[in-house]
Amino acid sequence: MLDAASPPTGLDVLEARLRQDLAWLELPAKPWVPPRSHRGEPVADVAIIGGGMCGLVAAAALRLLGIARIRVLDRAAEGQEGPWLSYARMETLRSPKTLAGPALDLPALTFRAWFEAQHGAGAFAELGKIPRAMWMDYLVWYRRVMGIEVENGVTATLIRPEGEDLLALETEGAGTVFCRRMVLATGRDGLGGAFLPEVALALPRHLRAHSRDAIDFAALAGKRVGVVGAGASAMDNAGEALEAGCARLDMFVRRPALPRVNKFTGIGSPGVVHGFEGLPDAWKWRFLDYVFRSQTPPPRDSTLRVARHPHAHLHLGSPILRAAEQDGAIRLETPKGRFGLDFLIFATGFRVDLASRPELALLGPHIRFWSDRFAPAPEEENEELAASPDLAPDFAFQEKVPGACPALARVHCFNYPATLSHGKLSGDIPAVSAGAQRLARGIARALFIEDRALHFAALQRFETPELLGDEWPERP
Ligand SMILES: Cc1cc2nc3c(=O)[nH]c(=O)nc-3n(C[C@H](O)[C@H](O)[C@H](O)COP(=O)(O)OP(=O)(O)OC[C@H]3O[C@@H](n4cnc5c(N)ncnc54)[C@H](O)[C@@H]3O)c2cc1C
């Protein structure tokens, strides 16, 4: 047991321990999926689009189960996957530093083990929250020690059914990839993109941005900047603009007050993690509709980062009624007044919009969404929930019309929009291992069932004797 005085042991020691732990658990399991080829090309057991946190944990969980022919593709450069070094603009993660997160039940794979190995237990005790870029460093280490090869600079452009039981993935950067199963680990906007309200579109592109965009904050020095929204991203973008030296910062929030309670986190437990998926539909909807309506507050640290600047102004009860360009600047109107701004950042979230995902051009029209089969009570109508895909227990898409696109059962949606079907297991840090394990077991089950004739033939061929025939002595 490490105490606060325990010195760093170094990553080499930790990695040796991880190898030892895996060996004691006999992991990864021996590869057992029969190899396949198609048109002279090897077929991957699973292709994963996205090498961010969910893609890495899914790949690691599959490998531990002996599903070894995995290809992980990401359009980002190596070490730049996910939001952490691009549009995430918070100083630290919201999550507590002690979460096991992606560790797949392996103590030596936790963030804490990685940090303490390098800096000692005392430094961990003193660490407040996890600095954002450090989380990316941890994920880079995770990928290396779990032996996950990510093919970077590869964009998935189209998923096609290929024959009876394969999928083809067209890519920019790696040609056509054939696989038996595909996992979409494409992130928060994995089935759509950034959401911009109508009012934003009235503004020319150079006067506005979405919080997901690359924003030149240095160019905002001395400017009047507005931010729309009250979530974590709104605060982080406001903080960034203030620290870049903007002349004035105005935040516009529709609600009369900032949400203050992080409801769903409050009831987090293994019960929620493993039980949510088993809830009757109406209860899944009721839980998430309540959570969405309550809204998630921005983290306290992010809010303090903004509030400490005297030229930051929070306008509550201030939906934007109109915004237009006037003499090279923005004229903006809310029920509480008129404002002149030089730049406006919309921290207005993401939405499901298959039209903005070319890779789903063929499959998208067949995907069943909750709106296709579930009618909530009138007081619980919720557009965002209605646009959630209606997923199978192994995260696979299901068909709108049975028989119209059987290939959908081979495509697993392991990203944020899976939340209504599965709970928060495929986006945030806390339960990502449970999500990846559910996904990997589902895929193992499906592959075994599909290959049953081959496994049966292997059973018949297996002739290695356990008894050698000489155990029972000859008796007269
Ligand atoms: C700003 C921000 C802060 C967050 N902070 C926290 C936090 O503190 N705690 C917490 O628990 N959660 C947090 N989250 C939520 C969650 O942990 C992150 O969104 C996390 O990145 C989710 O991992 P992911 O693998 O699903 O998506 P991502 O990390 O976004 O990875 C998706 C990957 O898919 C790739 N990709 C997408 N489409 C394609 C394509 N067509 N072809 C090839 N590659 C593609 C992308 O390049 C990307 O690298 C935060 C999210 C954001 C946006």
The ligand as a Gaussian input file, in Angstrom:
#p B3LYP/6-31G(d) Opt

LIG

0 1
 C      -14.911000      19.920000     -23.787000
 C      -15.204000      18.594000     -23.178000
 C      -14.838000      18.323000     -21.876000
 C      -15.128000      17.095000     -21.289000
 N      -14.762000      16.859000     -19.988000
 C      -15.121000      15.694000     -19.415000
 C      -14.796000      15.405000     -18.045000
 O      -14.188000      16.194000     -17.352000
 N      -15.188000      14.221000     -17.511000
 C      -15.871000      13.305000     -18.250000
 O      -16.211000      12.247000     -17.739000
 N      -16.168000      13.542000     -19.530000
 C      -15.827000      14.701000     -20.127000
 N      -16.171000      14.929000     -21.430000
 C      -16.984000      13.919000     -22.126000
 C      -16.148000      12.771000     -22.703000
 O      -15.284000      12.218000     -21.751000
 C      -15.341000      13.209000     -23.890000
 O      -16.203000      13.745000     -24.873000
 C      -14.527000      12.076000     -24.509000
 O      -13.677000      12.663000     -25.453000
 C      -15.405000      11.028000     -25.153000
 O      -14.586000      10.101000     -25.810000
 P      -15.009000       9.521000     -27.233000
 O      -13.995000       8.510000     -27.587000
 O      -16.441000       9.151000     -27.200000
 O      -14.933000      10.761000     -28.227000
 P      -13.679000      11.566000     -28.719000
 O      -12.659000      11.631000     -27.658000
 O      -14.203000      12.834000     -29.288000
 O      -13.081000      10.674000     -29.898000
 C      -13.750000      10.494000     -31.116000
 C      -12.701000      10.329000     -32.186000
 O      -13.342000       9.925000     -33.390000
 C      -12.643000      10.490000     -34.466000
 N      -13.552000      10.497000     -35.605000
 C      -14.816000      10.971000     -35.666000
 N      -15.341000      10.768000     -36.884000
 C      -14.389000      10.154000     -37.616000
 C      -14.328000       9.682000     -38.960000
 N      -15.365000       9.785000     -39.788000
 N      -13.192000       9.081000     -39.386000
 C      -12.116000       8.946000     -38.552000
 N      -12.124000       9.393000     -37.265000
 C      -13.243000       9.978000     -36.813000
 C      -12.259000      11.869000     -33.988000
 O      -11.134000      12.370000     -34.667000
 C      -11.961000      11.624000     -32.498000
 O      -10.581000      11.481000     -32.218000
 C      -15.835000      16.127000     -22.024000
 C      -16.197000      16.399000     -23.344000
 C      -15.884000      17.615000     -23.920000
 C      -16.312000      17.864000     -25.343000

